[in-house]
Amino acid sequence: MLPWIERKWKFDLPVELYPDILERLRGTPARAAEAVRDLNKDVLTRREKEGSWSIQENVGHLGDAEELWKGRLDDFQAGAATLRPADMTNAKTHQAGHNEKLIGEVLQRFRAARGRLMDRLDGLEAEHFARSSLHPRLNTPMRLLDLCVFVADHDDYHLARIRRLLRLFQH
């Protein structure tokens, strides 16, 4: 699995595809819930190695990242030249204690935060998705549509990590 930090993107989708991308974003909480359904606490909270995240921490991280996505949407709407940077240390996730919570609580927090983001995105017209700002780490212009693709890819990255851990721990 290619690490997130090493991934590259071509931001060339037509803006008219924004409804399709919004559906990917809208579906992530349900996909996460399905992935962890019926798992016991041991499987949910087991880490592959020291410093890695458990299944439950990966789900928690998706909820933690919503603050950044909301902030970047604020940046687009304010006409910011550069989007706010991410905390690449992921301090919020490391300090959150996701493994000490019930998985239902972690999922609900993510579902609620994503719902608020989707409410905002659903209220926008196509021309909003064409607005552009500089992504600080990638050092490339990114439209709001591209940010939505980036977020959906981030979601998929963590769902794939969850599936990998499931295969590892259930065999």
N, C-alpha and C positions, 0 to 999 in steps of 0.2 A: 504494500500500500504506500503510495507516494505521500510523504508528509505534507500537511497542509501548507506549510511555509514555502515549500518548493514548487507548488503548483503555479501554472501560468494560465492566463485567460486571453481569449480573443473576444473583445466586446463588439460583435458585429451583427447581433440579431436585429431584425427589423422591430421598431418600436411597437408595431401593430400586434406583436406576439405577447405583449404584457399580460393579457388575461390568462394565457396559458401558464406563464411563470407564476402569477398570483395563485393559481390552483396548486402548483407544487408547494408553495409556501403554506397555503391553507391546510394542506393535507399532512404536514409533518407531525403535528401533535398526535394525530390518530395513528400514524405509522409508528411513532415511538411507543405509544401505548400498546399497540399490537405486538411489537417486538419484545416487550417485557411482561406481557400477560402471563400469569400463572407461574412466574419465576419466584423461587424462594429467596429470602434475604441473603443467604450465603452466596448464591450465584450473582445476585444483583450487586453485591458490594465487594466481591473478590477482585483483586487487582492481579494482572498478569505478572507485574514486577514492581519493585519499589519505584515510586515516582510516576507511574502510569495511572490512568483513571479506570475506575470500575464502570460497569454498565450504567449503574445509577448516577455516577458522576458525569458520564457522557450526557445523559439525559438532563442532568442539572445544568451542565454547561450550555446546552441549547437555550435553556431559560435565562441563564446569566447573560448570554450574548444579546438578548432582546434589547437591553438598555443601549448597547452600541448601535444596533440597527435603527432604533427609534431616534437616537441622536443624529445619526447620519441622514435620516429622513428629514429631521429638523434642519440640518445643514443644507440639503437640497432646497427645501422650501424657503430658506432665508437667503438663497443665492450665494452661499459661501464658495469661495474660489477653491478651497481645499477641505476635504472631509476630515472630521476628527479622527485621530489615530486610535487604533485598538491597543489595549494593554496586552502585549505579546507574552507577558509572564503569566497571564490568566489568573492573577491574584484572587479575583472574585470567586472563581471556581475552587481554587485551592483552599480558600478560607471559609467556604460556605457550609462545610459539614454535611454535604448531600447524603453521604452514607449513613448518617445518624437519623435521617428523616424516613418517613414512610414513602414508598415509591409513588403512591397515589397523590401525596402532597407535592412531590417534585413534578409529577406530570401535570397536576392542576395549575401550578404556578406557571409552567411553560405554556400550557394551553391558554390561560388568561392573558399572559403577556403577548402571545402571538395573535390572539383575538383582537387585542387593542391595536396592534400594528396593522392587521388586515382591515380593521374598520377605517383606519386612516388611508391606507392604500386604495381601498375600494371606493373612496370618495374622490379620487383623482381622475382627471381626464387624460387622454393619450399624450397630450402635449407636455404634461408634467413628467412623464417617463422619458422624455427626450432631453430634459435638463441635464447639464453636465458639470461635474466638479472633479478635482484631482484626487485620486486615491493616494494617501500619503506613503504607504509601504510599497505599493506597486509602481508609484510614480508615473501614473498614466491617467488620462481622462476617463471618467466613468459616468455614464448616464444613470439616472434612477433605475431604468430597466436593467442595466448591468449590475447595479447593486442588488437588485432582486434576484438575478441569476446567481450572483456571488453568495448571497444568503442561502439560496436553495442548494447550491453546491456544498456550502458549509454544513447544512442540515444533513445532506446525503453522506458526506464524509463521516459525520459522527454516527449516523445510523449504520453505515458499513462497519465502523469500528465495533459497534454493539453486536452486530451479526457475527463478526470475527470472534469476539469474546464468547458469544453463545456457543459457537462451534468448538472452541477451545475448552470450555468448562463443562459442556454436556456430553463429552465423549470420553 
